[in-house]
Amino acid sequence: MENTEPNIHFGPLDLPSHSVGLVTVLAPVRGHTALLPAGYPLRRAAFSRMKSHLIVQAHGHPPVVVPHFFTNAAPTTLLTGDGIEMSRHMVMLMSSLSSRVEKALSALAVPAGDA
């Protein structure tokens, strides 16, 4: 099946730090994949639930809403525009962790050169 939809392009996310809280990004969903902006620090993000929607938040970046993530026909993967991918199972695990376990897992996810 050929994809005839245009590619999704996000606007620039280089926002002044005082305005980051004023913007929320709605993640478009293609099939079973929710698309987040390139450069979004998915591995260091916090995940929470608002009704059936997933809220992804990372310090210094606008929150991203993944619509209907917690329903039966939900996306199974989060993918940033630059190729960082996280499975639904990992998101579910990260959204219900204690802060100490979350900090330990986040430290393990950072490549050696990025610390």
RODO-2510 file (C-alpha; in nm, 4 decimals, decimal comma):
residues 115
     n   res          X          Y          Z
     1     m     0,0000     0,0000     0,0000
     2     e     0,1460     0,3330    -0,1043
     3     n     0,1522     0,6244     0,1390
     4     t     0,0068     0,9245    -0,0446
     5     e    -0,0040     1,1537     0,2579
     6     p     0,2496     1,4369     0,2677
     7     n     0,5343     1,4116     0,5150
     8     i     0,4666     1,5821     0,8432
     9     h     0,6892     1,8799     0,9161
    10     f     0,7020     2,0397     1,2574
    11     g     0,7666     2,4082     1,2940
    12     p     1,0839     2,5256     1,4643
    13     l     1,0957     2,4452     1,8348
    14     d     1,3699     2,6935     1,9195
    15     l     1,1592     2,8804     2,1707
    16     p     1,2717     3,1262     2,4348
    17     s     1,2837     2,9461     2,7697
    18     h     1,0099     3,1682     2,9145
    19     s     0,7607     3,0617     2,6444
    20     v     0,8127     2,6821     2,6508
    21     g     0,5270     2,6387     2,8984
    22     l     0,2901     2,8209     2,6616
    23     v     0,3216     2,5666     2,3806
    24     t     0,1951     2,2092     2,3611
    25     v     0,2714     1,9874     2,0629
    26     l     0,0098     1,7380     1,9429
    27     a     0,1920     1,4300     1,8093
    28     p     0,0466     1,3125     1,4795
    29     v    -0,0141     0,9372     1,4597
    30     r     0,0649     0,7364     1,1469
    31     g    -0,0569     0,3786     1,1718
    32     h     0,0779     0,2562     1,5045
    33     t     0,3489     0,5217     1,5386
    34     a     0,3239     0,8588     1,7120
    35     l     0,5650     1,1126     1,5638
    36     l     0,7492     1,3559     1,7901
    37     p     0,9702     1,6438     1,6721
    38     a     1,3321     1,5718     1,5797
    39     g     1,5656     1,6434     1,8678
    40     y     1,3022     1,5866     2,1349
    41     p     1,4864     1,4220     2,4273
    42     l     1,2622     1,1155     2,4438
    43     r     1,5068     0,9129     2,6547
    44     r     1,5124     1,1797     2,9278
    45     a     1,1410     1,2561     2,9149
    46     a     0,8801     1,1954     3,1821
    47     f     0,5530     1,0285     3,0912
    48     s     0,2124     1,0843     3,2463
    49     r    -0,1494     1,0124     3,1708
    50     m    -0,4380     1,2532     3,1172
    51     k    -0,7538     1,0468     3,0617
    52     s    -0,6706     0,8350     2,7531
    53     h    -0,3866     1,0609     2,6353
    54     l    -0,0115     1,0318     2,6977
    55     i     0,1749     1,3466     2,8024
    56     v     0,5487     1,3477     2,7273
    57     q     0,7493     1,6161     2,9072
    58     a     1,1185     1,7019     2,8943
    59     h     1,2883     1,9920     3,0695
    60     g     1,3272     2,2918     2,8389
    61     h     1,0937     2,1509     2,5730
    62     p     0,7214     2,1903     2,5190
    63     p     0,5058     1,8982     2,6341
    64     v     0,3869     1,6578     2,3653
    65     v     0,0398     1,5042     2,3753
    66     v    -0,0051     1,1622     2,2130
    67     p    -0,3803     1,1303     2,1636
    68     h    -0,5597     0,8145     2,2780
    69     f    -0,2368     0,6339     2,3733
    70     f    -0,4149     0,4401     2,6477
    71     t    -0,6961     0,3002     2,4298
    72     n    -0,7213    -0,0245     2,2344
    73     a    -0,6290     0,1240     1,8963
    74     a    -0,3373     0,3147     2,0485
    75     p     0,0014     0,3796     1,8905
    76     t     0,2565     0,1124     1,9766
    77     t     0,5691     0,3194     1,9176
    78     l     0,6918     0,6731     1,9816
    79     l     0,9357     0,7955     1,7172
    80     t     1,1210     1,1258     1,6922
    81     g     1,1970     1,2843     1,3580
    82     d     1,5658     1,1960     1,4004
    83     g     1,5025     0,8246     1,4605
    84     i     1,4870     0,7792     1,8396
    85     e     1,2248     0,5131     1,9075
    86     m     1,0502     0,3936     2,2233
    87     s     0,8053     0,1063     2,2456
    88     r     0,4637     0,1263     2,4079
    89     h     0,5773    -0,1227     2,6744
    90     m     0,8732     0,0955     2,7736
    91     v     0,6498     0,4031     2,7930
    92     m     0,4032     0,2150     3,0158
    93     l     0,6896     0,1024     3,2383
    94     m     0,8413     0,4512     3,2594
    95     s     0,5063     0,6134     3,3374
    96     s     0,4597     0,4046     3,6515
    97     l     0,8130     0,3995     3,7969
    98     s     0,9317     0,5455     4,1202
    99     s     1,1642     0,8426     4,0782
   100     r     1,4700     0,6439     4,1983
   101     v     1,4166     0,3603     3,9484
   102     e     1,3411     0,6108     3,6716
   103     k     1,6670     0,7961     3,7442
   104     a     1,8660     0,4690     3,7322
   105     l     1,7078     0,3606     3,4010
   106     s     1,7624     0,7054     3,2495
   107     a     2,1312     0,6900     3,3454
   108     l     2,1602     0,3522     3,1730
   109     a     1,9951     0,4873     2,8567
   110     v     2,2491     0,7689     2,8083
   111     p     2,5385     0,6726     2,5774
   112     a     2,8823     0,6938     2,7421
   113     g     2,9872     1,0055     2,5504
   114     d     2,6705     1,2009     2,6397
   115     a     2,7058     1,1978     3,0196
***
